[in-house]
Amino acid sequence: MYGNAYIDPNENPVSSGKGPSILEGEDPVLLAEFEARIQRGEKIEPKDWMPREYRKQLIRMIEQHAHSEIIGALPEGTWITRAPGFKRKLALMAKVQDEVGHAQLLYSAAETLGKSREDMINDLITGKSKYSNVFNYPAYTWADACIIAWLIDAGAIINQVANAKGSYGPYCRALDRICTEESFHLKYGHDNVVTLATGTPVQRKMVQEALNRWWPPIMHFFGPSDKISSHTEILMRWKVKMASNDDMRQQFLNMYVPKIWDLGLTVPDTNLRKNEETTDPDWDEFKRVINGGGPCNAERLAVRRDAEERGRWVRNALKAGSAKYVVPLA
């Protein structure tokens, strides 16, 4: 997805023995029935009983996905007015519009779990809630926008197709629609990259330089290594996640490294090998960026904070004094 649910470095791992179990206090009979339903392949719906940790992790995952769709529209959106040609402008405009629409679907899915959209947006603009690290980097050239549309959306599809088979009904249904639209985004991005890679020497140089810039963030895109991710085991048992971060990262490499080579481009990682000794990405860089130290963290949040402030009067004007909060339908 646009960002796996990033771990809180201060949160104790599930099975570390530090502090109480996350299942402490849960009704063992209800928990057993809940897990049996998941093993049978049934969907959990908003009004069904669920463990506190299941609800907590779903809210975190879905809202971070929604935030990533909103923030992810920013680096590409800056290229709408500068895209080469009218057709490219129209296509990019439609793509950005789709990404914002995906966020609306995801916020609605998260709201069914009991957290209001207003609270989610507030947590985003205050920095409490994370979004995908990959969107904290600048898009310097048109080629950067093309690499984003191809390879980052490719990674998103790998993640979303897997999680669309998960256990929480509203999220799965939202992902079904999102994946359909993302497949068009992938084709759009691939067409742009092919055009540059088969173009003039200047175009080929531009797209190779963009790939070099974006490769490290793309490797971070799937989230932290399974060795340092504290929630993978239980999230997969409950089918909140359907594949581990490392498995999705490897699937991406298997699918897209050959495609990159086919275009005559170079993968900018001299340590990349298809064996058990492959070097891990730079996780220090990953942690620095998701904790606010990336080149565009402050800028991205400032844009969202400004949009929230400027749009407040519209929301207030539309909201009747007697209006009550209504949870979206599942």
N, C-alpha and C positions, 0 to 999 in steps of 0.2 A: 504494500500500500504506500501511499505517500507518507512513509514513516511508520515503522513498527513502533509499538508503545515503548518508549525509552524508559529504562529503569531509573529509579531514584537511588543515587549512590548511598543515601543514608538509610535505605530500607533493607532490612535483614532478608537474606535469601530464604526461600521457602523451607528448605530442609537443612539449614545450617546448624540448628540447635540453639541459635541465638534468640532468646525471648520465646514467647508462647507460639504455639502452632497457629497458622492462619485459619484452621478449621475448629479451633477451640470454641466451645459454646454452641456449635451447630447441632441440630437434632440429628442423631445418627440414622434414624429411620428415614427421615426426609432426604438426608444426604444420599443414602443408598438408593432410594427411588430416583433421585435426580440423576445420579451417575448411571443408573441402569437405563434410563430414558436416552441419555446421550449415547451410550454404547449401542442401543437399538437404532440409532440414527434419527431419532425424533428431534424436532426443533423446540427450543425453549422460547416461550412467548412472554411478553412483559408482565402479565398478571400471574404467571406460574411462580411457584416457590423456587428460589435459587440461593446458593450460599452467598454470604456477604462479600467474600473475596471474588467470586465470579462476577457479581455486579460491579464491584470496584474496578477490576481489571478490564472489563468490557467498556465501562465509561471512559477509562483512561485511554484505551486503544482507539475507540471510535472517535472521541473528541480530538485526539491528536491527529488522527487521519483527516478529520474535517478541517482542523487548523492548517494542515499541510496542503490541502487543496486550495484554501484561500490564499495562503502565503505563496504557494507555488505558482499562482497566476501572476505574481509581480515581476519576476525576471523575464518571463516571456511577454508580458503585457507591455513592457517598455519598448518592445520591438514592433508593435503593431503599426505605428506611424512610419517606421523606417524599413519595413519589410520590402524586399525587391519585387515590385510589381503589384498590380491590383489584386490578382488572384491569391497571391501569398498573403496579402493583408487580410482579405476576407477569410481565408482558411485559418489564419492565426487568431483572428478575432473570434471565430466560432469556437476554436479550441479553448481559448481563455474563458469564454462564456460557459462552456461545458464544465470546466474545472470548478468554477464558482457554483454552478448547479450541483455538482457532486457534493460540495461542502454542505449545501442546504439539505440534501438527502441524508447525509451523515449526521448532521446536527439533530435532525428529526429522529433518527434512529437512536442516538444517545439520549435524547430527551425521554424516550420511553422507559429508560432506566432510572429516571427520577432527578436528573440534573437539568436545570433550565438552560436555555440557549444563552440567556443573559449572563449567567454564572460562567458558562464556558468561554464566552467572549472576554469577560473580565479576567479570567485566569490566563487567557492568551496574552492580552495586552499588558498585563502586569508581570508576565514572564513566569508565572507559576506553572502553567501547562506548556509542554514542549510541542514542537512540530519537527518535521524532518530536517535534519542537519543540512541536507543537500541544497536547500533553498536559501542558505545564508552565504551564497557565493554570487558574484556579479556575472552578468552576461555581457561581456565586452563587445562581442561582434555578432553579426547575424548567424555565424556558424555556431556560436554558443547556444542560441535559441534552437538551432536544428539538432544539436547533440542532446539537449534537454528533451526535445519532443520525441527523439528516437530512443535513446538508451535509458533515460530515466523513466519514461513511460513504459518501456519494455520491462524494467525492474518492477514497476508498479503492477503490471499485468500479472507477472509471475506470482507476486504476493497476493493480489486480489482474487485471482482464479482459485488459488488454494483455499483462502479463507472464506470464499463464497460457499464452500461445502461445510462450513462450521456449524455450531450448535445454536447460535442465537438468531431466531427467525428474522427480525427486522433488519439486522445488519446484513445477513445473507441476501435478503431480497434487494437491499440497496446496492450491494456489490454486483448482483446479476446485471442490473441496468448499467452501473458504472463500467463494468468490464466490456460491455458491448460498445460503449462510446470510446473507451480507451483504445480499443482495437483500431478504430479509425485514426486516433491520434498517432498511434505507432506507425501506421502506413504513411501518414502525412510527414512525420519526422524522417522516416526512412527515405522517402522520395526527395526530401530536401538535402539529406546527407549524400545520397547518390548523385544528385545534381552537382554538388560542390566537389565531391571526390572524383568525378569524371570530367570536371571542367578545366579551367585554365590553371597554370602553375600557381598563380596567386590564390585561387579558390582552394586548391588542394592544400596549400600551406596553411591557409586560414582554418580549414576544418581539422587538420591534424593538430594545430595548436589548441583548438577548442577541446578536442578529445584529450589532449595532454592535461589541460586544466581541470577537466571534469572527471577524469578517471578516479582519482582518490576519493572525492565525495561520492561517486557512484558505488565504490566498494564499501563505503560506510552506510549506504542507503538502506541495506537490509537489516541494520541494527547491529548491536554488539555481538561478538562471538559467543557461541553457546557456552564456552568455558567461563565467561564472565556475566552471562545473562541469568538473573536469579529466578525468573518466572517461567522459563521454557517448559519445564517438566509438567507442572500442574496446568498450565494453559493448554498444552497439547492434550493432556488427559481429558480436559473438559471441552476440547475442540473449540476453544477460543482462537487458538492458532492451529493451523493444519500442517505446518512444516516449520522446521527450525530455521533460524537466521542463516546458519552456515549452509544448510541444504539449499535454501533459496539462492544464496550467493553463488554456490557451485552450479546450480541449474542455469543461472544467468551466464556464467562464464562458458559453460558448455554450449549454450545456444548462440551467444553473440560474439565471442572471440573469433570463431571462424568467419562470421559475417563481416567483421571489421577487416580481417585479413583479405577477404574476397574483394574488398573495395580498394585494396592496395594501401591501406592505412596501417599504422604501427600501434600495437598496444603498449602504452608507456609504462611498462613495469618489467624491468629486466629480471626480477626475481620470480616472475610468474611461471610456475611449472605445474603440469597436471600430475601431481603425485602427493603423497601424504606429507611431504616436507615443505609445501608451499608456504611462503612467508605471509603472515597475517598483515592486514592493513594497519596503518598507524592509528592505534586506538587512543593515544594521547591527543592527537589532533581531533578525533571524533569527540572526545569528552570536552575538549576546550571549546569546540564550536557549539555543541548542544547546551553548554553552560553559559553561553552568551559571548564567547570570544571570537566568533567568526567575523569575516570582513563586512558582512551586511546584517548582522543580528539587530543592531540598534536601528538601522534604516528600515528594515522590514517591519519591526514592531511600531516604529514611529508612523509609518504609513497607515497601519491598521488602527492605531490610536487616534490619528487625525480623522480617519473615516468614521470612527465611532462617535467622535465629538461632533463632527459636522452633520451627521445623520440623526443626532439625538432629537432634534426638533420635529423631524418627520415622524419618528416613532411615537413621540409624545402626542403629536396632532392626531395620529391614527388611532391611538389607544383611548377608548372611552373610559371615563372615571369608574364605571361599574364593571369594567372588563375583568375577567378572571383568567388565570393561566390555565390553558388546556393542553394536556399532553397529546402529542400527535398520535394518530392511529398507527397501529403496528404494521 
